Amino acid sequence: METKLEKGALGAAIRAARLEQHYTHEALSELVGITPTHLKHIESEHRKPSIDLLYRLVQALNLSLDALFFPEREDEVFRKTERRMRQCNESQLRILYATMEAMQKEEK
């Protein structure tokens, strides 16, 4: 089974995550060790990132590759929530989990 990303999906996802986290091209490119021009080319999909660079971008942006390869599985709210959760510490995650459990029990 061949998996293909929709044209423009990778660049658009990187750009959206960068803007959501208020990174400029300059700030993000410095963080991942590339030039701002290279980042702009990746976002516009004139260039594809290496696996190593893609990993650094995903880490820096708390981006989910599942959202790119399986967009039907997740909506925008889910992706934003997941990115925020990756920024939480253990205590915060436990509180979130307990809150979700309580909300689901109320629905029953």
WOWOHU-V530729 format. One record per pair of residues at least 24 apart in sequence whose C-alpha atoms are under 8 Angstrom apart, sorted by sequence separation. I is the first residue (numbers start at 1). J is the second residue. D is the distance in Angstrom with one decimal. If there is no record, write none. Layout:
i->(I I)
j->(J J)
d->(D D)
//
This chain:
i->(32 62 32 62 15 32 14 31 11 12 11 12 28 10 11 11 10 8 8 21 14 18 17 17 14 14 13 10 9 5 5 4 3)
j->(56 86 57 87 43 60 43 60 42 43 43 44 60 43 44 45 45 44 45 61 57 61 61 63 61 63 68 68 68 68 69 69 69)
d->(5.8 6.6 6.5 7.9 5.9 7.3 6.4 7.5 5.8 6.2 3.8 7.7 7.9 7.4 5.8 5.6 7.7 7.4 6.4 7.5 7.7 6.5 6.1 6.9 7.8 7.8 7.5 6.7 6.8 7.0 6.3 7.6 7.6)
//
